[in-house]
Amino acid sequence: MDRTYEFPPGFLWGSATSAYQIEGSPLADGAGPSIWQRFVRTPGMVVNGDTGDVACDHYRRYKDDVRLMRELGLQAYRFSIAWARVLPEGKGKVNPRGLDFYDRLVDELLENGIEPLATLYHWDLPAALDDRGGWLNPDVANWFADYASVLYRKLDGRVKKWATINEPWVVSDGGYLHGALAPGHRNRFEAPITSHHLLRSHGMAVQAYRAEGRHEVGIVVNLEPKYAASDSAEDRAAMQRADAYMNRQYLDPVFLGRYPDELREIFGEAWPEWPDEDYALIRQPIDFLGVNYYTRSVTRHDPASWPLRASAVRQDATYSETGWEVFPQGLTDTLVWLRDRYGNPQVVITENGSAFYDPPRVDGDTLADPLRVDYLRRHLRALHDAINQGCDVRGYMAWSLLDNLEWSLGFSKRFGIVHVDFATQERTPKASARLYSRIVATNGRALEE
């Protein structure tokens, strides 16, 4: 059956990265260390002992990378700002050379007709603030708002879309509950405190933007739709706990001013009570919601699995190299759920992509990555279906522009639509980049191929 996949007029097409994953030179020009500087040097925490010391060398090669974006026809670029580049101690004195890097990057993007989308926090807390308790310290919300204000004053107007926090669930779950990510804590009492202070920090950064900025500000969450393994009451309850923990924990406070009831059941004695004024702070009106979508989870009741008493059920499906099921319908379902539960907020897909095996070196002009091509095509069709169902989606940022440091997985997993030879820093667009370029140029019509 013939389908038309043209997207709405003005739909924004781009790609995304994050600072520590691509920039390299983490201590250059007066920058301070981050928690990832420490974490990558903790034995056994990162595959092959990889670090972000060089990564994609974007700090020195940003002009070439912007030129590559222009050649691909990208209209937007979502990047993150390294807090410790701008404020080496996390607060107090600004490092002008660190701030200047982002000033020059934004100018370069605009000169090439590419709209900058800035994320203030993508997991790289200044080490100096971690020494003061990091996300466990209630003062972190003030520190974050002050940092945000520095960027707003410098870049607002040239940057017209700001995201406060990227994926607070990952920060809390990976960094403070399971210890797989920086700062590497494993403490069930710390996880809900971290989540709450992340959301308070978001709220204060939104307030700061209303005082300083004149455009749009929002938050970025990673959403993973949950499906029950069966119709049994136990499996459905397990699904609700998993959904509350990963999805509603970060959206209900922002849009509804409360936490899901299931969190008290999940955390038990580790669940704190918070004052009403905190909920009012978190529930600041936002202009858009950034959604990162990669996969779904099918859950069953599992009394032995803490904290959720739920476990994932593998399906007979295609999986990426990170073990994530390829399930495009989940993107449609997630956006429809957002429409129905939260009043159809304006959404930008701020990340969507996949890691599949790519050769470490490239022969020729283009690297063939058929599984990623298929992933991209199917997920963009699913996105189009959601828009046809009335979901207010304004843009799509492919994850990722470049192969990069995939956090604790090091350089072992490649998400880029552009291949990076880490020995030479040579960039080679993959077939997925060529397809995406055609999709951008035709506002989606190339999906009909």
C-alpha positions as CSV (number, residue, x, y, z in Angstrom):
1,M,0.0,0.0,0.0
2,D,1.4,3.4,-1.0
3,R,2.0,5.8,1.9
4,T,2.9,9.5,2.0
5,Y,5.4,10.4,4.6
6,E,5.7,14.1,4.3
7,F,6.2,15.8,7.7
8,P,4.5,19.0,8.8
9,P,5.9,22.3,7.4
10,G,8.7,23.6,9.6
11,F,9.5,20.2,11.0
12,L,13.1,20.4,12.4
13,W,15.6,17.7,11.3
14,G,18.9,17.4,13.0
15,S,21.3,15.2,15.0
16,A,22.5,15.0,18.5
17,T,25.7,14.5,20.6
18,S,26.9,15.1,24.1
19,A,30.0,16.9,25.4
20,Y,32.0,14.2,27.2
21,Q,31.2,11.7,24.5
22,I,32.8,13.7,21.6
23,E,34.7,16.7,22.7
24,G,38.0,15.4,24.0
25,S,40.4,17.8,25.6
26,P,38.4,17.7,28.9
27,L,40.9,19.7,30.9
28,A,41.9,22.1,28.1
29,D,41.9,25.9,28.5
30,G,41.3,26.0,32.2
31,A,38.4,23.5,32.4
32,G,37.9,21.6,35.6
33,P,37.5,17.8,35.9
34,S,34.0,16.1,35.9
35,I,32.8,13.0,37.6
36,W,33.4,11.2,34.3
37,Q,37.1,12.2,34.4
38,R,37.3,10.2,37.6
39,F,35.0,7.4,36.6
40,V,36.8,6.4,33.5
41,R,40.0,6.1,35.6
42,T,38.4,3.7,38.1
43,P,39.6,0.2,37.2
44,G,37.0,-2.1,35.7
45,M,34.3,0.6,35.2
46,V,34.7,1.3,31.4
47,V,35.2,-1.3,28.7
48,N,38.9,-1.5,27.6
49,G,39.7,1.3,30.0
50,D,38.6,3.8,27.3
51,T,38.4,7.5,28.2
52,G,37.1,10.7,26.8
53,D,40.5,12.3,26.7
54,V,40.4,12.5,22.9
55,A,37.1,10.9,22.0
56,C,36.1,12.5,18.6
57,D,38.4,15.5,19.2
58,H,35.4,17.7,18.5
59,Y,36.8,20.4,20.8
60,R,39.5,21.1,18.1
61,R,37.6,19.8,15.0
62,Y,34.2,21.4,15.6
63,K,34.4,23.5,12.4
64,D,34.9,20.4,10.3
65,D,32.1,18.6,12.1
66,V,29.8,21.6,11.4
67,R,30.8,21.5,7.8
68,L,29.9,17.8,7.7
69,M,26.4,18.6,9.2
70,R,25.9,21.2,6.4
71,E,27.0,18.7,3.7
72,L,24.4,16.3,5.1
73,G,21.8,19.0,5.0
74,L,21.0,19.0,8.7
75,Q,18.9,21.8,9.9
76,A,19.6,21.5,13.6
77,Y,22.3,20.3,16.0
78,R,21.6,19.3,19.6
79,F,24.8,19.4,21.7
80,S,25.5,19.6,25.5
81,I,27.6,22.0,27.4
82,A,30.3,20.7,29.8
83,W,29.5,22.4,33.1
84,A,33.1,22.2,34.3
85,R,34.4,23.9,31.1
86,V,32.4,27.0,32.0
87,L,32.7,26.8,35.8
88,P,35.7,24.7,36.7
89,E,34.6,24.6,40.4
90,G,31.0,24.1,39.4
91,K,30.1,27.5,40.8
92,G,31.7,30.9,41.3
93,K,34.3,32.1,38.8
94,V,33.5,31.7,35.1
95,N,36.3,30.3,32.8
96,P,36.1,32.6,29.8
97,R,38.0,30.3,27.5
98,G,35.6,27.4,28.2
99,L,32.6,29.6,27.6
100,D,34.2,30.9,24.4
101,F,34.2,27.4,22.9
102,Y,30.5,27.2,23.0
103,D,30.2,30.8,21.8
104,R,32.3,29.9,18.7
105,L,30.4,26.7,18.2
106,V,27.0,28.4,18.1
107,D,28.3,31.1,15.8
108,E,29.7,28.4,13.4
109,L,26.4,26.6,13.4
110,L,24.4,29.7,12.6
111,E,26.8,30.7,9.9
112,N,26.1,27.3,8.3
113,G,22.4,27.6,8.6
114,I,22.1,25.1,11.4
115,E,19.9,25.8,14.5
116,P,21.6,25.1,17.8
117,L,19.8,23.2,20.5
118,A,21.7,23.4,23.8
119,T,21.5,20.9,26.7
120,L,22.8,22.2,30.0
121,Y,23.5,18.9,31.7
122,H,24.3,15.6,30.0
123,W,25.7,13.6,33.0
124,D,29.1,15.3,33.5
125,L,28.8,17.0,36.9
126,P,31.9,19.0,37.9
127,A,34.0,16.9,40.3
128,A,34.3,19.9,42.7
129,L,30.5,19.7,43.2
130,D,30.6,16.0,43.6
131,D,33.0,16.6,46.5
132,R,30.2,18.7,48.0
133,G,27.7,15.9,47.7
134,G,26.7,16.4,44.1
135,W,23.1,15.6,43.3
136,L,22.5,14.5,46.9
137,N,23.1,18.1,48.2
138,P,19.9,20.2,48.1
139,D,22.1,23.2,47.2
140,V,22.7,21.7,43.8
141,A,19.6,23.3,42.5
142,N,21.0,26.8,43.2
143,W,24.4,25.8,41.7
144,F,22.7,24.6,38.6
145,A,20.4,27.6,38.2
146,D,23.5,29.9,38.5
147,Y,25.4,27.9,35.9
148,A,22.4,28.0,33.6
149,S,22.1,31.7,33.9
150,V,25.7,32.1,32.8
151,L,24.8,30.3,29.5
152,Y,21.5,32.1,29.0
153,R,23.1,35.5,29.3
154,K,25.8,34.5,26.8
155,L,23.9,32.5,24.2
156,D,20.2,33.1,24.4
157,G,18.8,34.6,21.2
158,R,21.3,32.7,19.2
159,V,20.2,29.5,21.0
160,K,16.4,29.4,21.0
161,K,15.8,25.9,22.4
162,W,17.3,25.0,25.8
163,A,17.1,21.7,27.6
164,T,17.9,21.7,31.3
165,I,18.6,18.0,32.3
166,N,19.2,15.1,30.0
167,E,17.7,11.8,31.1
168,P,17.4,12.2,34.9
169,W,16.4,8.5,35.2
170,V,19.8,7.4,33.9
171,V,21.6,9.8,36.2
172,S,19.8,8.4,39.2
173,D,19.5,4.7,38.3
174,G,23.0,4.3,36.7
175,G,24.9,6.7,38.9
176,Y,23.4,6.3,42.3
177,L,21.4,3.1,42.5
178,H,23.3,0.5,40.4
179,G,26.7,2.2,40.1
180,A,27.2,1.5,36.4
181,L,27.7,5.2,35.5
182,A,29.5,8.1,37.2
183,P,29.7,8.7,40.1
184,G,29.3,5.0,40.7
185,H,27.2,4.8,43.8
186,R,25.1,1.9,44.8
187,N,22.5,3.0,47.4
188,R,18.8,2.7,47.3
189,F,18.3,5.6,49.7
190,E,20.3,7.9,47.4
191,A,18.4,7.2,44.2
192,P,15.1,9.0,45.0
193,I,17.0,11.9,46.6
194,T,19.0,12.3,43.4
195,S,15.9,12.2,41.2
196,H,14.2,14.8,43.3
197,H,17.2,17.2,43.3
198,L,17.6,16.8,39.5
199,L,13.9,17.8,39.1
200,R,14.3,20.7,41.5
201,S,17.4,21.8,39.6
202,H,15.3,21.7,36.4
203,G,12.6,23.8,38.0
204,M,15.1,26.4,39.1
205,A,16.8,26.5,35.7
206,V,13.4,27.1,34.1
207,Q,12.7,29.9,36.6
208,A,16.1,31.4,35.7
209,Y,15.3,31.2,32.0
210,R,12.1,33.1,32.5
211,A,14.2,35.9,34.1
212,E,17.0,35.8,31.5
213,G,15.7,34.2,28.3
214,R,13.2,34.9,25.7
215,H,12.7,31.7,23.7
216,E,12.0,28.1,24.7
217,V,13.1,25.8,27.6
218,G,12.3,22.2,28.4
219,I,13.6,19.0,29.8
220,V,14.8,15.7,28.1
221,V,13.6,12.3,29.4
222,N,14.3,8.8,28.1
223,L,11.0,7.0,27.8
224,E,10.7,3.2,27.5
225,P,7.1,2.0,27.1
226,K,6.3,-1.0,29.3
227,Y,4.1,-3.9,28.2
228,A,2.9,-6.7,30.5
229,A,4.1,-10.2,29.6
230,S,0.5,-11.5,30.2
231,D,-2.9,-10.3,31.3
232,S,-2.4,-11.6,34.9
233,A,-2.9,-9.1,37.7
234,E,0.7,-9.7,38.9
235,D,2.3,-9.0,35.5
236,R,0.1,-5.9,35.0
237,A,1.1,-4.6,38.4
238,A,4.8,-5.3,37.6
239,M,4.3,-3.3,34.4
240,Q,2.8,-0.4,36.3
241,R,5.7,-0.4,38.7
242,A,8.3,-0.4,35.9
243,D,6.4,2.4,34.1
244,A,6.2,4.5,37.3
245,Y,9.9,4.0,38.1
246,M,11.3,4.9,34.6
247,N,8.7,7.1,33.0
248,R,6.1,8.7,35.3
249,Q,8.7,9.4,38.1
250,Y,10.0,12.2,35.9
251,L,6.9,13.4,34.0
252,D,4.2,13.4,36.7
253,P,6.0,15.9,38.9
254,V,6.7,18.2,35.9
255,F,3.2,18.1,34.4
256,L,1.0,17.0,37.3
257,G,2.9,18.2,40.4
258,R,3.1,14.8,42.1
259,Y,5.0,11.5,42.1
260,P,3.3,8.2,41.1
261,D,2.0,6.3,44.1
262,E,3.9,3.1,43.1
263,L,7.2,4.8,44.1
264,R,6.4,4.4,47.7
265,E,5.8,0.7,47.2
266,I,9.0,0.4,45.1
267,F,11.4,2.1,47.5
268,G,9.7,1.4,50.8
269,E,11.6,3.0,53.7
270,A,14.0,4.6,51.3
271,W,11.2,6.8,49.8
272,P,11.3,10.4,51.3
273,E,8.5,12.8,51.8
274,W,9.0,16.2,50.1
275,P,7.5,19.6,50.9
276,D,4.7,21.1,48.8
277,E,6.9,24.0,47.7
278,D,9.2,21.5,46.0
279,Y,6.4,20.3,43.8
280,A,5.5,23.8,42.9
281,L,9.1,24.5,41.9
282,I,9.3,21.4,39.7
283,R,6.0,22.1,38.0
284,Q,7.3,25.1,36.1
285,P,5.6,25.5,32.7
286,I,7.9,24.3,30.0
287,D,7.8,25.1,26.3
288,F,8.7,21.6,25.0
289,L,9.5,18.1,26.1
290,G,12.6,16.3,24.7
291,V,11.9,12.6,24.2
292,N,14.7,10.0,23.8
293,Y,13.4,6.7,22.5
294,Y,15.3,3.6,21.9
295,T,13.4,0.5,22.8
296,R,10.5,-1.0,24.9
297,S,10.4,-3.5,27.8
298,V,8.0,-6.4,28.3
299,T,7.7,-7.1,32.0
300,R,6.7,-9.9,34.2
301,H,6.2,-10.2,38.0
302,D,9.5,-11.3,39.6
303,P,9.6,-11.3,43.5
304,A,13.4,-11.8,43.4
305,S,14.1,-8.7,41.3
306,W,14.7,-5.6,43.4
307,P,13.6,-2.8,43.4
308,L,10.7,-3.3,41.0
309,R,9.8,-6.9,41.6
310,A,9.6,-7.0,37.9
311,S,11.9,-8.4,35.2
312,A,12.1,-8.0,31.4
313,V,11.0,-10.7,29.0
314,R,13.0,-11.1,25.8
315,Q,11.0,-11.2,22.6
316,D,11.6,-13.0,19.3
317,A,12.9,-9.9,17.6
318,T,15.9,-8.0,16.2
319,Y,18.2,-6.6,18.9
320,S,20.9,-4.0,18.7
321,E,24.4,-4.5,20.0
322,T,23.3,-3.0,23.4
323,G,20.7,-5.7,23.7
324,W,17.8,-3.4,23.0
325,E,14.8,-4.8,21.0
326,V,14.1,-2.9,17.8
327,F,10.5,-1.9,18.3
328,P,9.3,1.1,16.3
329,Q,5.7,0.8,17.4
330,G,6.9,1.7,20.9
331,L,7.7,5.2,19.6
332,T,4.2,5.7,18.3
333,D,2.7,4.3,21.5
334,T,4.8,6.5,23.7
335,L,3.9,9.7,21.9
336,V,0.2,8.8,22.0
337,W,0.5,8.1,25.7
338,L,2.1,11.5,26.2
339,R,-0.7,13.1,24.3
340,D,-3.4,11.4,26.4
341,R,-1.8,11.7,29.8
342,Y,-0.2,15.1,29.8
343,G,-2.3,17.1,27.4
344,N,-0.3,16.8,24.2
345,P,2.8,18.7,25.1
346,Q,5.0,20.0,22.3
347,V,7.7,17.3,21.7
348,V,11.0,17.1,20.1
349,I,12.5,13.7,19.6
350,T,15.9,14.6,21.0
351,E,17.5,11.1,20.6
352,N,16.7,8.0,18.6
353,G,19.2,5.6,17.2
354,S,20.9,2.2,17.4
355,A,24.2,0.5,17.9
356,F,25.0,-2.2,15.3
357,Y,28.3,-3.7,14.3
358,D,30.3,-1.5,12.0
359,P,33.8,-2.3,10.7
360,P,36.5,-0.4,12.7
361,R,37.9,0.9,9.4
362,V,36.3,2.0,6.2
363,D,37.3,1.3,2.6
364,G,35.6,3.5,0.1
365,D,33.3,6.5,0.4
366,T,30.4,5.1,2.4
367,L,30.0,2.4,5.0
368,A,27.1,0.1,4.6
369,D,25.0,-0.2,7.8
370,P,21.8,-1.9,6.7
371,L,20.4,-2.6,10.1
372,R,20.8,1.0,11.1
373,V,19.2,2.1,7.8
374,D,16.2,-0.1,8.6
375,Y,16.0,1.1,12.2
376,L,16.0,4.7,11.0
377,R,13.4,4.2,8.3
378,R,11.0,2.2,10.5
379,H,11.2,4.6,13.4
380,L,10.6,7.7,11.3
381,R,7.6,6.0,9.8
382,A,6.4,5.3,13.3
383,L,7.0,8.9,14.2
384,H,4.9,10.0,11.3
385,D,2.1,7.7,12.4
386,A,2.1,9.4,15.8
387,I,1.9,12.9,14.1
388,N,-1.0,11.6,12.0
389,Q,-2.7,10.7,15.3
390,G,-2.5,14.3,16.6
391,C,0.8,14.2,18.5
392,D,2.5,17.5,18.6
393,V,6.0,16.6,17.5
394,R,8.1,19.5,16.1
395,G,11.5,17.9,15.4
396,Y,13.8,14.8,15.3
397,M,17.4,14.6,16.3
398,A,19.1,11.4,15.2
399,W,21.4,9.8,17.8
400,S,24.2,10.1,17.1
401,L,25.9,12.3,14.6
402,L,29.3,10.6,15.3
403,D,30.5,7.3,16.7
404,N,31.6,8.3,20.1
405,L,32.5,7.2,23.7
406,E,29.4,5.2,24.7
407,W,29.9,5.9,28.4
408,S,30.9,2.7,30.4
409,L,30.8,0.8,27.1
410,G,33.7,2.8,25.9
411,F,34.3,2.8,22.1
412,S,32.9,-0.8,21.8
413,K,29.4,0.3,20.6
414,R,28.9,2.6,17.6
415,F,25.7,4.7,17.4
416,G,26.9,7.2,14.8
417,I,25.4,7.8,11.4
418,V,28.9,9.0,10.6
419,H,31.8,6.5,11.2
420,V,34.8,7.7,13.2
421,D,38.2,6.1,12.8
422,F,39.4,6.8,16.3
423,A,43.1,6.2,15.3
424,T,43.0,8.9,12.6
425,Q,39.8,10.9,13.5
426,E,38.6,10.4,9.9
427,R,34.9,10.9,9.5
428,T,33.0,8.8,6.9
429,P,29.2,9.1,6.4
430,K,27.4,5.7,6.6
431,A,24.6,4.6,4.4
432,S,22.3,5.7,7.2
433,A,23.6,9.2,7.0
434,R,23.0,9.3,3.2
435,L,19.4,8.0,3.8
436,Y,18.9,10.6,6.5
437,S,20.2,13.3,4.3
438,R,17.6,12.4,1.7
439,I,14.9,12.3,4.3
440,V,15.8,15.8,5.5
441,A,16.0,17.2,2.0
442,T,12.5,15.8,1.1
443,N,10.9,16.5,4.6
444,G,10.2,12.8,4.9
445,R,9.2,11.9,1.4
446,A,12.3,9.7,1.0
447,L,10.7,7.3,3.5
448,E,8.4,6.3,0.6
449,E,11.3,4.6,-1.1
